[in-house]
Amino acid sequence: MIKKYKFLLITILLFSSETLAFSPEIEQEIYVGCYGSSKQYIGPEKAKRYCLCTLKKLNEKYNDEQINEVFKQKPEKIIEATKFASLFCEKQI
């Protein structure tokens, strides 16, 4: 029962237009990519928190067009452009 509420809360946080300005498709794409690669290293619960935090921080700096441009670049440039969010959120979990 608690897992259902956690899922609902995460879904609301991910797709709430008040909290995040990214389109739902971009939010989901970023979250799924982050979660898939993070959970194997930090576990599912920490990965959820980390990825929601990262999504929020990226949204504070980039809009849809800007984040799409970032993700079209080479991996080194993507890491450089998103490092601020990763570093901040690593400290939060």
C-alpha positions in Angstrom: 0.0 0.0 0.0 2.8 2.4 0.9 4.5 1.7 -2.4 1.4 2.8 -4.3 1.5 6.1 -2.5 5.2 6.6 -3.1 4.6 5.9 -6.8 1.8 8.4 -6.9 3.9 11.0 -5.1 6.8 10.5 -7.6 4.4 10.7 -10.5 2.9 13.9 -9.2 6.3 15.4 -8.7 7.5 14.4 -12.1 4.6 15.6 -14.0 3.5 18.7 -12.0 3.8 21.7 -14.2 4.0 24.0 -11.2 7.2 22.4 -9.9 8.9 21.7 -13.2 8.7 23.5 -16.5 10.0 20.8 -18.7 7.5 19.1 -20.9 6.3 15.8 -19.5 8.1 13.9 -22.3 11.4 15.5 -21.4 10.9 15.1 -17.7 10.2 11.4 -18.2 13.2 10.9 -20.6 15.6 12.6 -18.1 14.2 10.7 -15.1 14.2 7.3 -16.8 17.7 7.8 -18.1 19.0 8.9 -14.7 17.2 6.3 -12.7 18.2 3.4 -14.9 21.9 4.3 -14.6 21.8 5.4 -10.9 19.9 2.6 -9.2 22.6 0.0 -9.8 25.1 2.2 -7.9 23.1 3.7 -5.1 19.9 1.6 -4.9 16.4 2.3 -6.0 15.3 4.6 -3.1 18.4 6.9 -3.3 18.2 6.8 -7.1 14.6 8.2 -7.0 15.6 11.0 -4.7 18.8 11.7 -6.7 17.0 11.8 -10.0 14.2 14.0 -8.9 16.7 16.4 -7.4 18.7 16.3 -10.6 15.7 16.9 -12.7 14.7 19.9 -10.6 18.1 21.5 -10.7 18.4 21.0 -14.5 15.0 22.6 -14.9 16.1 25.6 -12.9 18.8 26.3 -15.5 17.4 25.0 -18.8 14.2 25.0 -20.7 13.1 22.3 -23.2 15.0 23.8 -26.1 18.2 24.3 -24.1 18.2 20.8 -22.6 17.6 19.3 -26.0 20.6 21.1 -27.3 22.7 20.0 -24.3 21.8 16.3 -24.9 22.7 16.6 -28.7 26.3 17.2 -27.7 29.2 14.8 -27.1 29.1 12.9 -23.8 31.9 15.0 -22.4 30.0 18.2 -23.0 26.8 16.8 -21.6 28.6 15.8 -18.4 30.1 19.3 -18.2 26.8 21.0 -18.7 24.9 18.9 -16.1 27.7 18.5 -13.5 26.4 21.3 -11.3 23.1 19.3 -10.8 24.9 16.0 -10.2 27.3 17.5 -7.6 24.5 19.3 -5.7 22.2 16.2 -5.7 25.0 13.9 -4.6 25.2 15.9 -1.4 21.4 15.8 -0.9 21.1 12.0 -0.8 
